[in-house]
Amino acid sequence: MAERKPFLLRIDREVLDAVHRWADDELRSVNGQIEFVLRDALKRAGRKPGATKRPVNAEPDS
């Protein structure tokens, strides 16, 4: 398993509340949801190892 490193995040209360609701909807912790969103953004931007870069507005692969 990859090493986990604690990280302090300052975030607007409304944004945090929205992320909390989103995480609840997807049965994740807030931390897990933030990590999921960040990993997806890295993949889409072609910044995650093994990811294929594509434009943000590109149609998803079928």
DSSP file (Angstrom, degrees, kcal/mol; ACC not computed):
  #  RESIDUE AA STRUCTURE BP1 BP2  ACC     N-H-->O    O-->H-N    N-H-->O    O-->H-N    TCO  KAPPA ALPHA  PHI   PSI    X-CA   Y-CA   Z-CA
    1    1 A M              0   0    0      0, 0.0     3,-0.1     0, 0.0     2,-0.0   0.000 360.0 360.0 360.0 143.3    0.0    0.0    0.0
    2    2 A A        -     0   0    0      1,-0.1     2,-0.2     0, 0.0     0, 0.0  -0.324 360.0 -99.2 -67.7 148.4    1.2    3.5   -0.8
    3    3 A E        -     0   0    0      1,-0.0     2,-0.4    -2,-0.0    -1,-0.1  -0.449  35.7-144.0 -66.7 137.1    2.5    5.7    2.0
    4    4 A R        -     0   0    0     -2,-0.2    -1,-0.0    -3,-0.1     0, 0.0  -0.875  11.7-163.0-105.8 138.4   -0.1    8.2    3.3
    5    5 A K        -     0   0    0     -2,-0.4    -2,-0.0     2,-0.0     2,-0.0  -0.981  21.7-120.1-124.1 126.8    1.0   11.6    4.4
    6    6 A P        -     0   0    0      0, 0.0     2,-0.3     0, 0.0     0, 0.0  -0.334  32.9-173.5 -62.5 146.1   -1.2   13.9    6.6
    7    7 A F        -     0   0    0      2,-0.0     2,-0.4    -2,-0.0    -2,-0.0  -0.965  20.4-135.9-148.1 125.0   -2.0   17.2    5.0
    8    8 A L        -     0   0    0     -2,-0.3     2,-0.5     2,-0.0     0, 0.0  -0.674  23.5-167.9 -82.4 130.6   -3.8   20.2    6.4
    9    9 A L        -     0   0    0     -2,-0.4     2,-0.5     2,-0.0    -2,-0.0  -0.978  12.0-156.3-124.2 123.6   -6.4   21.7    4.0
   10   10 A R        +     0   0    0     -2,-0.5     2,-0.3     0, 0.0    -2,-0.0  -0.872  27.9 169.5 -95.5 127.7   -8.1   25.1    4.5
   11   11 A I        -     0   0    0     -2,-0.5    -2,-0.0     4,-0.0     2,-0.0  -0.994  40.2 -97.9-145.0 144.3  -11.3   25.1    2.7
   12   12 A D     >  -     0   0    0     -2,-0.3     4,-2.5     1,-0.1     5,-0.2  -0.332  35.2-125.0 -59.0 138.7  -14.4   27.4    2.5
   13   13 A R  H  > S+     0   0    0      1,-0.2     4,-2.6     2,-0.2     5,-0.2   0.876 109.3  51.5 -58.1 -41.8  -17.2   26.1    4.7
   14   14 A E  H  > S+     0   0    0      2,-0.2     4,-2.0     1,-0.2    -1,-0.2   0.889 110.9  48.1 -65.2 -38.3  -19.8   25.9    1.8
   15   15 A V  H  > S+     0   0    0      2,-0.2     4,-2.5     1,-0.2    -2,-0.2   0.925 112.2  49.3 -66.5 -44.4  -17.4   23.9   -0.3
   16   16 A L  H  X S+     0   0    0     -4,-2.5     4,-2.5     1,-0.2    -2,-0.2   0.905 109.9  51.1 -61.8 -41.8  -16.7   21.5    2.5
   17   17 A D  H  X S+     0   0    0     -4,-2.6     4,-2.2     2,-0.2    -1,-0.2   0.907 110.9  48.7 -62.0 -41.2  -20.4   21.1    3.2
   18   18 A A  H  X S+     0   0    0     -4,-2.0     4,-2.3     2,-0.2    -2,-0.2   0.900 111.9  48.6 -65.6 -40.7  -21.0   20.3   -0.5
   19   19 A V  H  X S+     0   0    0     -4,-2.5     4,-2.9     2,-0.2    -2,-0.2   0.889 109.5  53.7 -65.8 -38.4  -18.1   17.8   -0.5
   20   20 A H  H  X S+     0   0    0     -4,-2.5     4,-2.4     2,-0.2    -2,-0.2   0.927 110.1  46.2 -62.1 -45.2  -19.5   16.2    2.6
   21   21 A R  H  X S+     0   0    0     -4,-2.2     4,-2.3     2,-0.2    -2,-0.2   0.912 113.5  49.9 -63.0 -42.0  -22.9   15.7    1.0
   22   22 A W  H  X S+     0   0    0     -4,-2.3     4,-1.5     2,-0.2    -2,-0.2   0.924 110.7  49.2 -61.8 -46.0  -21.3   14.3   -2.1
   23   23 A A  H  <>S+     0   0    0     -4,-2.9     5,-2.8     1,-0.2     4,-0.2   0.909 110.0  51.2 -61.0 -43.2  -19.2   11.9   -0.1
   24   24 A D  H ><5S+     0   0    0     -4,-2.4     3,-1.3     1,-0.2    -1,-0.2   0.914 107.6  53.4 -60.3 -42.7  -22.3   10.8    1.8
   25   25 A D  H 3<5S+     0   0    0     -4,-2.3    -1,-0.2     1,-0.3    -2,-0.2   0.833 115.1  40.4 -61.1 -32.8  -24.1   10.2   -1.5
   26   26 A E  T 3<5S-     0   0    0     -4,-1.5    -1,-0.3    -3,-0.2    -2,-0.2   0.233 113.6-115.5-103.0  12.3  -21.2    8.0   -2.7
   27   27 A L  T < 5S+     0   0    0     -3,-1.3     2,-0.3    -4,-0.2    -3,-0.2   0.871  73.7 125.5  56.2  43.1  -20.7    6.2    0.6
   28   28 A R      < -     0   0    0     -5,-2.8    -1,-0.2    -8,-0.1     2,-0.1  -0.847  64.4-108.3-121.5 161.1  -17.1    7.7    1.1
   29   29 A S     >  -     0   0    0     -2,-0.3     4,-2.5     1,-0.1     5,-0.2  -0.436  37.0-109.2 -75.5 164.2  -15.5    9.6    3.8
   30   30 A V  H  > S+     0   0    0      2,-0.2     4,-2.5     1,-0.2     5,-0.2   0.923 123.1  50.5 -61.0 -42.7  -14.8   13.3    3.1
   31   31 A N  H  > S+     0   0    0      1,-0.2     4,-2.3     2,-0.2    -1,-0.2   0.926 110.9  48.4 -60.2 -45.1  -11.1   12.5    2.9
   32   32 A G  H  > S+     0   0    0      1,-0.2     4,-2.4     2,-0.2    -1,-0.2   0.874 111.2  50.5 -62.9 -38.2  -11.8    9.6    0.5
   33   33 A Q  H  X S+     0   0    0     -4,-2.5     4,-2.6     2,-0.2     5,-0.2   0.921 110.0  49.0 -67.6 -43.7  -14.0   11.8   -1.7
   34   34 A I  H  X S+     0   0    0     -4,-2.5     4,-2.4     1,-0.2    -2,-0.2   0.924 113.3  47.5 -61.2 -44.0  -11.3   14.6   -1.9
   35   35 A E  H  X S+     0   0    0     -4,-2.3     4,-2.6    -5,-0.2    -1,-0.2   0.899 111.4  51.4 -64.4 -40.2   -8.7   12.0   -2.8
   36   36 A F  H  X S+     0   0    0     -4,-2.4     4,-2.3     2,-0.2    -2,-0.2   0.930 112.0  46.1 -60.4 -46.9  -11.1   10.4   -5.4
   37   37 A V  H  X S+     0   0    0     -4,-2.6     4,-2.4     2,-0.2    -2,-0.2   0.901 113.6  48.9 -64.9 -41.6  -11.7   13.8   -7.0
   38   38 A L  H  X S+     0   0    0     -4,-2.4     4,-2.5    -5,-0.2    -2,-0.2   0.917 111.1  49.3 -65.3 -43.1   -8.0   14.7   -7.0
   39   39 A R  H  X S+     0   0    0     -4,-2.6     4,-2.3     2,-0.2    -2,-0.2   0.909 111.9  49.3 -62.0 -41.4   -7.0   11.4   -8.6
   40   40 A D  H  X S+     0   0    0     -4,-2.3     4,-2.6     2,-0.2    -2,-0.2   0.913 111.3  49.1 -63.6 -42.7   -9.6   11.8  -11.3
   41   41 A A  H  X S+     0   0    0     -4,-2.4     4,-1.9     2,-0.2    -2,-0.2   0.902 111.2  49.8 -63.6 -41.4   -8.4   15.4  -12.0
   42   42 A L  H  <>S+     0   0    0     -4,-2.5     5,-2.8     2,-0.2     6,-0.9   0.910 111.7  48.8 -62.6 -42.4   -4.8   14.2  -12.2
   43   43 A K  H ><5S+     0   0    0     -4,-2.3     3,-1.2     4,-0.2    -2,-0.2   0.937 111.8  48.1 -62.7 -47.5   -5.8   11.4  -14.6
   44   44 A R  H 3<5S+     0   0    0     -4,-2.6    10,-1.1     1,-0.3    -1,-0.2   0.821 111.8  50.3 -64.1 -31.6   -7.8   13.7  -16.8
   45   45 A A  T 3<5S-     0   0    0     -4,-1.9    -1,-0.3    -5,-0.2    -2,-0.2   0.485 113.4-118.4 -85.1  -2.7   -5.0   16.2  -16.9
   46   46 A G  T < 5S+     0   0    0     -3,-1.2    -3,-0.2    -4,-0.4     7,-0.2   0.785  83.4 116.9  72.2  26.3   -2.5   13.5  -17.9
   47   47 A R      < +     0   0    0     -5,-2.8    -4,-0.2    -6,-0.2    -5,-0.1   0.422  49.2  85.7-107.1  -1.4   -0.5   14.1  -14.7
   48   48 A K  S >  S-     0   0    0     -6,-0.9     3,-2.4    -5,-0.1    -9,-0.0  -0.860  94.5 -98.1 -99.2 134.5   -1.0   10.7  -13.2
   49   49 A P  T 3  S+     0   0    0      0, 0.0     3,-0.1     0, 0.0    -2,-0.1  -0.230 109.7  16.2 -52.2 132.4    1.4    8.0  -14.3
   50   50 A G  T 3  S+     0   0    0      1,-0.3     2,-0.2    -4,-0.1    -3,-0.0   0.410  96.0 131.5  85.8  -1.9   -0.1    5.8  -17.0
   51   51 A A    <   -     0   0    0     -3,-2.4     2,-0.6    -9,-0.1    -1,-0.3  -0.560  54.1-133.9 -85.6 149.2   -2.9    8.3  -17.8
   52   52 A T        -     0   0    0     -2,-0.2     2,-0.3    -3,-0.1    -6,-0.2  -0.901  23.5-129.3-100.5 124.4   -3.7    9.4  -21.3
   53   53 A K        +     0   0    0     -2,-0.6    -8,-0.1    -7,-0.2    -9,-0.1  -0.537  36.4 163.8 -76.3 135.1   -4.2   13.2  -21.6
   54   54 A R        -     0   0    0    -10,-1.1    -8,-0.0    -2,-0.3    -2,-0.0  -0.979  44.2 -84.7-145.0 156.3   -7.3   14.4  -23.3
   55   55 A P    >   -     0   0    0      0, 0.0     3,-1.7     0, 0.0   -10,-0.0  -0.246  37.6-119.6 -60.7 149.8   -9.1   17.7  -23.4
   56   56 A V  T 3  S+     0   0    0      1,-0.3   -11,-0.0   -11,-0.0   -12,-0.0   0.851 113.6  48.3 -59.1 -37.0  -11.5   18.4  -20.5
   57   57 A N  T 3  S+     0   0    0      2,-0.0    -1,-0.3     0, 0.0     2,-0.0   0.336  85.2 125.1 -88.8   7.9  -14.5   18.7  -22.9
   58   58 A A    <   -     0   0    0     -3,-1.7     3,-0.1     1,-0.1    -4,-0.0  -0.326  69.2-105.5 -68.5 149.3  -13.7   15.5  -24.7
   59   59 A E        -     0   0    0      1,-0.1    -1,-0.1    -2,-0.0     3,-0.1  -0.488  42.0-103.8 -69.9 141.9  -16.4   12.8  -24.9
   60   60 A P        -     0   0    0      0, 0.0    -1,-0.1     0, 0.0     2,-0.1  -0.325  42.7 -94.1 -65.3 151.1  -15.8    9.8  -22.7
   61   61 A D              0   0    0      1,-0.1    -3,-0.0    -3,-0.1     0, 0.0  -0.409 360.0 360.0 -64.5 139.3  -14.5    6.6  -24.3
   62   62 A S              0   0    0     -2,-0.1    -1,-0.1    -3,-0.1    -3,-0.0   0.408 360.0 360.0-103.1 360.0  -17.3    4.2  -25.2
